Amino acid sequence: MTPGEASTELLARGELTVRGRIREASNAALLCTVAYDGQEASCIYKPVAGERPLWDFPDGTLAAREVAAYEVSEATGWGLVPPTVLRDGPYGEGMVQLWVEATADGGLLALLDAEEPEPGWKAIGFAEVGQGRTALLVHADDERLRRLAVLDAVINNADRKGGHLLPTADGNLYGIDHGVTFNVENKLRTLLWGWAGEPLPPETLEVLGLLEEALADGAPLATRLASLITPAELEATRARVRTLLTTGTHPEPAGNWPAIPWPPI
C-alpha cells in the first residue's frame, strides 16, 4: 500500500500487531501491521512510554509532534510526510505512521572530491572521510528536497538527517522522524541548507500564504494543532510562516545552534 492509497482511518482504527523492533531508533520504534475492514498495511508504532527524556522538549510529547508535522505537511498539499495518527496501541498511546519502502539509491546525497558542487547539486559542507582527507558533502538540487527544506523551516525541525529522507520507486519523497519539531526556540538543524538565503519560488510563497490562513485562530488546521502542541508553539509556527513570507527567502543558519545534525546521515 502506498501513502496515497493509505487511509488514516486504517491507521487510527485498525488492529495493531507488533512484528519487531527497530533497534537503531533512539526511541522505541515498533514495526507493526495494521488491519481494518479488509485492508492491511505495515506501519511504525512509537509509544509515548518508549520516548527518552530530552532536556529541551517536554516529556511525552514527541509522538504528538510527529502527528503535527503530518498535519502541516498535508495542509501544504505537498504530501511530504507519510500518513500519521495518534492513537492507543499495545503499549499505550503513541504515534502510528504508514511504513514507506524507500529505494536503495535515491541519488539525494553525495560526497565529491571537489571544492564546489557540480551542476545539479547544492553544497552542505566539508566532511572528514578518513586519513586526513575531506570531501564536499552535497545534496541534490531537487524540488522535492526544496519543499522539504521549507516544511522543516515551518515546523522548526531540529533533526533532518540523511537517513530521514525516503525516496520511493514512484518518484515521491517522504520525510520521517519529526519528534523534535515545533520548539519555540529556533532549533533548525538540517542537511538541506543548499538554498539558504536564496529567494523562495513563487509557488512556495503561494503555499505559505495559504498555510498562514490555515493557521489562523479557529481554522481547522489550527484547531488540530492546538490539541498536539502548546499555544506558544502554535504561535511560534505562525511567526515562522510570517517570517518566510516577509523575507521571501530560505532561512540561513542562526549561528547560535549547530546547523547540521550529528551524525548527519
NORRARA-V129216 format. One record per pair of residues at least 6 apart in sequence whose ideal C-beta (glycine too) atoms are under 6 Angstrom apart, sorted by the first residue. I is the first residue (numbers start at 0). J is the second residue. Records with the same first field share a line. If there is no record, write none. Layout:
I->J + J
//
This chain:
0->40
2->81 + 82 + 97
5->82 + 97
7->82 + 84
9->35 + 38
10->33 + 82 + 84 + 95
11->84 + 86
12->35
13->33 + 34 + 35
14->34
15->31 + 33 + 88
16->31 + 32
17->29 + 31 + 89
18->30 + 31
19->30
20->29
21->28
26->49 + 50 + 51
27->46 + 49
28->43 + 45
29->44
31->42 + 44
32->39 + 41
33->40 + 42
41->98
42->95 + 97 + 98
43->96 + 98
44->88 + 93 + 95
45->62 + 93 + 94
46->90 + 91 + 93
47->59 + 62 + 92 + 93
48->90 + 91
50->61
52->58
61->178
62->93 + 94
63->85 + 227
64->178 + 180 + 181
65->83 + 94 + 177 + 178
66->83 + 85 + 227
67->224 + 227 + 228
68->80 + 154 + 177 + 180
69->80 + 83
70->223
71->154
72->79 + 80 + 150
74->210 + 213 + 220
75->206
77->146
79->147 + 150 + 174
80->174
81->96 + 97 + 99 + 173
82->97
83->96
84->95
86->95
99->165 + 173
101->165
102->166 + 168
105->166
107->138 + 139 + 164
108->138 + 161
109->137
110->134 + 136
111->135 + 137
112->134
113->135
116->122 + 137
119->140
120->137
121->138 + 140 + 193
122->137
123->136 + 138 + 190
124->136
125->133 + 135
126->134 + 136
127->133
128->134
138->190 + 193
143->172
144->191
145->194
147->174
148->191
149->203
151->159 + 189
152->250
153->239 + 240
154->180 + 181
155->180 + 181 + 182 + 186 + 187
156->180
157->179 + 186 + 188
158->179 + 260
159->189 + 190
160->260
161->190 + 264
162->264
163->174 + 175 + 176
165->173
166->172
181->228 + 232
183->231 + 232 + 235
185->253
186->256
188->260
190->263
194->249
195->249 + 251
196->248 + 251
197->249
198->247 + 248
199->247
207->240 + 243 + 244
210->240
211->240
213->220
214->221 + 237
224->233
252->258
//
